[in-house]
Amino acid sequence: MLDICSELSLETVPIEEIDTDLPSKYPTVEALLARADGEYPRGGRKEGIVIRPVEPIYSMIVSGSLSMKVVSNKYLLKNQSE
């Protein structure tokens, strides 16, 4: 994906981390939620993070590539009153 985007001069969302052992780094839901908090490099509160396998895996359940979004609670709380 990165090669194709580069070839076509397309910008991607920021890739913050590439790792093959996320369960040991973020063993709990609370750890993932803490990881989802923060600011984008260009400013603004992050909505969260998307986690995908390094090598795409097709999921019959979602009828597409496997991925998971962890939504920032701080983002939700900030935007709840707006």
C-alpha positions in Angstrom: 0.0 0.0 0.0 2.8 2.4 0.9 4.6 1.8 -2.3 1.4 2.4 -4.4 0.6 5.6 -2.5 4.2 6.8 -3.0 4.1 6.0 -6.7 0.8 7.9 -7.1 1.9 10.8 -4.9 -0.9 10.0 -2.4 -0.7 10.9 1.2 -1.6 8.3 3.8 -2.8 8.7 7.4 0.1 8.8 9.8 1.5 5.3 10.6 2.6 5.5 14.2 3.8 2.0 14.8 4.7 -1.2 13.0 5.2 -4.1 15.3 4.5 -7.8 15.3 3.9 -8.4 19.0 1.2 -5.8 20.0 -0.4 -8.2 22.5 2.7 -8.1 24.7 3.0 -4.3 24.4 -0.7 -3.6 24.9 -2.0 -6.6 26.9 -5.2 -5.0 28.1 -8.1 -2.9 26.7 -7.0 -0.1 29.0 -3.5 -0.2 27.5 -5.0 0.0 24.0 -7.2 2.9 25.0 -4.3 4.8 26.4 -2.4 4.2 23.1 -5.4 5.6 21.2 -5.2 9.0 23.0 -3.1 11.9 21.8 -2.7 14.5 19.1 -2.1 14.2 15.4 1.4 15.3 14.3 -0.2 18.3 12.5 -2.5 19.1 15.4 -5.9 18.1 16.6 -7.0 15.3 18.9 -6.8 11.8 17.5 -10.0 9.9 17.1 -8.1 6.7 17.9 -6.0 4.1 16.1 -6.6 1.4 13.5 -4.8 -1.9 14.0 -4.2 -4.1 11.0 -2.0 -7.2 10.4 1.3 -6.5 8.7 0.3 -8.9 6.0 -3.4 -8.4 5.0 -5.8 -11.2 6.1 -9.2 -11.6 4.6 -12.0 -12.0 7.0 -15.2 -13.7 5.9 -17.0 -12.2 8.9 -16.4 -8.6 7.8 -16.2 -9.5 4.1 -12.9 -7.7 3.8 -9.5 -7.1 5.2 -9.2 -7.7 8.9 -8.7 -4.5 11.0 -9.8 -3.1 14.4 -10.3 0.5 15.5 -9.7 1.6 19.0 -11.6 4.8 19.6 -10.1 7.3 22.1 -12.4 7.9 25.1 -10.9 11.5 25.4 -12.0 12.2 21.8 -15.5 10.9 22.4 -15.9 12.9 25.6 -14.6 16.1 24.0 -17.0 15.8 21.1 -20.0 14.6 23.1 -20.9 18.1 24.2 -20.4 19.7 20.7 
